[in-house]
Amino acid sequence: MSARPSVSDNQRAYLPAAGRDWALPLYDPLVRLLGGDAVRARLLHQAALAPRVRILDIGCGTGTLAAMIKRQHPDVHVVGLDPDPKALARAARKAARARAAIQFDRGFADALPYADASFDRVLSSFMFHHLPSDARPNTLREVVRVLAPGGSFHMVDFAHHHSRRGAMSRMLHSRHRLDENSEGRVLALMRQAGFAAVRKISDGSMLFGQIQVAYYEACVS
């Protein structure tokens, strides 16, 4: 397989990082307030980065995770991908202020514009629940395609919970989107995509336990 061509990015619909374009300036402060930085730091620790590895951050949004990666591991190569040009503009400004060399590309996770085996790690933070149902299998297959042998995919996203502890998550996102984020569903999609090994690493929380998250890992042979 080869790199997928760009697919009419200007014509495809997408859900902005903050849900609405007007709310984008509030996105970073809100996620920070909810505890998102600690969640991303834990995801980065899980990825166990080594010098000179190639990393793709899909659904990079305003570039917070990409910038965190370069700050902690300045000798790795980081690429961030997102369909939202306004979020990417903020990400580029953030990287410039930090003097961090990060490549930001516009594109969709289910049609990655990269050659096979281009990356050693693919990371995803709070992106998977944004995807429509029919885009989720293709996204995971694309992740398998662009990962080099021995590479791995690391993801954190909102968890599916019916308990009171999940009430805040249900306020932030529709029940339908959270239902599709159940552990069994996510792991099944990863296996079907062709990963050699998949597992849920752990549970976590934000906002003093009011928002539940889940960490996943999937590897290619």
N, C-alpha and C positions, 0 to 999 in steps of 0.2 A: 504494500500500500504506500501511497505517496501523500504529500501535503494536500489538504483539502483547499479548494479555491475559495476566495471570499464570496459570500453569498448574499448579495443585495442587502448589505447592512442597513442602508438608509431606509429600506422598505419593511424590515422586520420589526415587530413589536417587542418591547422588553419592559420589565418592571424596574424603574429606577431604584437605586440603592436605598433612598429614603421613602420610597413609595410614590412620591410626587416630586416633580422638579423643584417646586417652590420650597420644599422642605430640605433640600440638599445641604444648605449651610448649617442646618441643625443636626445633621447626621452624625458627624464625628463627636460633637459634645454629648449627644444623647447616648451613643454607644459607650463612650468613656464613662458616663455617669452610671450606666447599667452594669458596668464591670467587664466590658468587652475586651479591654486591653489585657487583663489577666487571662481571659479565655484564650486569646490569640497567643499569648506567651506560652501557655501550656501546650497548644497545638504545635508551636515551633519547637519546643523541647521534645515533643513526641517524634517529630520528623528526623531528629538526630542528624543534623547537617554536618557534612565534612567539607574541608577546603576544596574549592573549585567545582563543587557540584552545580548542576544546572537546574534551576527551579522555575516552575510555572505556577503563578497564583491566578487561578481562574475565578472570575467574578471579583476582581481586585477592588472594585469600587473606587474609593478615594485614596487608595494606596497605603493604608495604615499598616497592613501586614507586610507588604513588600518593603516598606521603609524600615519596619522592625527587623526584618531579615537582614537587610544590608547594614543596619546599625550593629547587630550582634555578630554578623558574619560578613565582613566587608570583602572577603576574597571569593565569594560565590557569585554566580551569574543569575540575576533575577529578571524575569519577565512577568509583567502583569497584563491580564486580558480582561476587558469588560466591554459590553455593548453601549454603555452610556458615555457619550463624548464629554458631557459636563463633569461627570465624576472623574474621568480620565484627565481632564484639564486640571482639576484640583490635585489629583495624584501627582501630576508632573510638577506642579508648583511646590508641593510638599517635598518631593525628591530634590528639587533644585535648592530649596532652602537648606536641606540637610547635606547638600553636596554629595548625594548618593546616585551612583550610576545605575539607573533602573530603566529597562525598556518597557514602555507601555504601548499596547496595541489595542485597537478596537476590533472586536469580534465576538462571536458567540461560542459558548462552551460545547455545543453539540456539533460544531463544524470548525474545529481548531485549525488555524492557518499555519500549521507547523508540520515539518517532515516527521516521518516515523522515527521513534527512538531519539527524540530531540532533548529529552529532559530526564534527570535522575530522580526528581521529586516533583509531584504536583500537589499543591495545597489548595484547600477551599475552606473559607470561613463565612458562615452565614449566607451562603449562596444557593445551596441545593434546594431549599424550600421555595425559592423564587421561580424555579423551573416548572413549566407546564408538564403534565404527566407524560406526554409523548416525547418530550425533550430529554427526560432523565436517562432512559436506556442509551440513547445516542451519545449523551455527554459522557457517560461512564465508558462506553466503547472507545470514544475518542481519547479519553485519558489513558486507557490501555495502549492504544496505538502510539501515542507520543512518548510513552515511558520507555526508557532503555531497559534491556534485560537486567533484572535485579532491582529495578526502580520501584518506588512505592507512592501511593496516594494517601494523603492525610486530610481528613475532613472533620470539621466541627459544625454542628447546626442545631437548631431548636429541636427538642425532643418531643415525642408524642406522649402526652400524659392526660388522663381523665381526672386525676386527683385534684384537690384544691390547690396543691403546690404548682399545678400547671395552669392555674386560672389566668395569670398575667400573660403567659405565652399565648393563650387563646384570645386574649384581648388585643394583642399585637398582630396576630395572624389568624386567618380563617381556620375553622376546624378542619375543612377539607385539606388544606395544605399541611396541617400538622398530622392528620391521619396518614397522609402519604409519607410522613417522616418516621413512621414506626420502625423500630429496630429490625423486625422481621422483614419488612418491605425493603428497607435500605440494603440489608445484607443480601437478600435475594437478587436485587438488581445488580449488585456488585458481582455476584457469582455468575449471573447470566451474561454480564459484559465480558467475561473471560479472564478475570483476575485469578491468579494461582492460589491466593490465600486471602481471606477476608476475615475481619473480626471487629467487634466493638471493643475499643480500648477501655473506656470508662464513661461514667456519667459526670456531669458537672452542673453548676448553677450560676446564675447572675442575680443581681438585685436582692441580696440576702436570702437566696434560696427560692425566690418567687418565680424565676424563669429557669426552666430546665434545659440543659444542652446535653449532647452526646458526641463522643469522639470516636471516629472510625479510622481503620487502617486497612489498606488493600495492597497487595504486592503482585508484581509480575515476575514470571520465571525467566 
